[in-house]
Amino acid sequence: MINRQRTAELLQPHRLGDRASQWITRIIIGLILLNLAAIFLESIPSLRDRWMQEFWYFEVFSVTVFTVEYFARLWSCVDLPLYRDLPAWKARLHYARSPMALVDLIAILPFYLSFQVDFDLLFLRVLRLFRLLKIARYSPAMNALLDVLKKESDALMASTVVLMMMLVIAASGIHLLEYEAQPEVFGSIPESLWWAIVTLTTVGYGDVVPVTTGGKIFGGLIGLIGIGMVALPAAILASGFAENLNQRKQRYSAFIKRVLADGRIDDRERWELEELRKELGLTREESIQLFDAIMRQIHLQEPSVCPHCGKPLHAEAGKDTPTHPQDSED
C-alpha cells in the first residue's frame, strides 16, 4: 500500500537527506525542460511534419507524468505541515487553490480539453508554455520573484493605477492637440492610446508622431514623465529583492547558529548547510561571509577572564574551532 506521508515527502523539493526526493525533483525538472524544447522544435514546420507522431507520443507521456504528479500532490497534501490541522477535504481544497497547484492544473488541462473543444494547434502550443511555470517550485530565483511580487503587490498595484491614469491623461491630451491635424491617427482617445503607451514607456516606435507644435511639446513632457513612471515598478522590485535576499541570509545565519550550538560542525551538519545554501540560492562567497560574521560574534561574546578566579583565558589557536563547510571541501 502506498504511504501518503511518504508520497508527500518525496514530492517536496530540496528535501535534505532524501535522495529519492532529489531524484524525483531532477526528473520533473528535466521533463519540463524537454517539454520546452519540444514546443520550440514543434513550431518548425519541417520538423513538425517529420516527427509528428514522436511529438504526440512525447506529449502523451509528459501529460501522463504531470497528471500523476498533480493528483499525487493533491492526495498527499493532507500530510503537509501547512494543512495537517485541517480536515482532509478542506486541506485538498486549500491546496487546489494555491498558485502552484493551479499552475500544475493549467499544465495538463488543455490536453484533456482538446478532446472536447476544437482548439487551434498554435493556441495549444502557447498554452503548453505554462508548463515552464512549474519549474518555479524548484528554482530559488523564481521562488524569490514570486515572494517579492506577493509582498510588494500593494505597492505594484498602486504604481499600476498611477500608470493607467497617466495613460488616460496622455491619450486624452494628444487627442485634443492632434485630432484636427491627424484625424486618422488621433481621431479618438482609444485610437490615441497606442501613442500614449509607446511614449509613456519610452519605447517610441515612431510609427505615430505628433506634427503640431503643441503636440510635440506635450509628447516631450509625456516622455520625460514616462522615464520616472517606468522606473517606479523597477525600484519597487529592486527593493523587494534586496529585502528577500536579506531574509534568506537571516535564515541561513539562524541555521549556522543552531549547528554551532554544541561548538562544532560534524559532517552531517556541514552537508545540511551546503544543501540549505543551494535551496536559498546563496553563493559560496555569501555563505562564507555569513559564517565568518557569526564566528566573530561568538568570539566577541566569549569571556576574556575566568568568572571564578579572575585569571585571563587563553584559548589555543585553532583548537576546536569550527570551519566553514567550503573550507573543509577545499
Secondary structure by P-SEA (a helix, b strand, c coil): cccaaaaaaaacccccccaaaaaaaaaaaaaaaaaaaaaaaaacaaaaaaaaaaaaaaaaaaaaaaaaaaaaaaaacccccccccccaaaaaaaaaacaaaaaaaaacccccccccccccaaaaaaaacccccccccccaaaaaaaaaaaaaaaaaaaaaaaaaaaaaaaaaaaaaaccccccccccccccaaaaaaaaaacccccccccccaaaaaaaaaaaaaaaaaaaaaaaaaaaaaaaaaaaaaaaaaaaaaaaaccccccaaaaaaaaaaaaaacccaaaaaaaaaaaaaaaaaaccccccccccccccccccccccccccccc
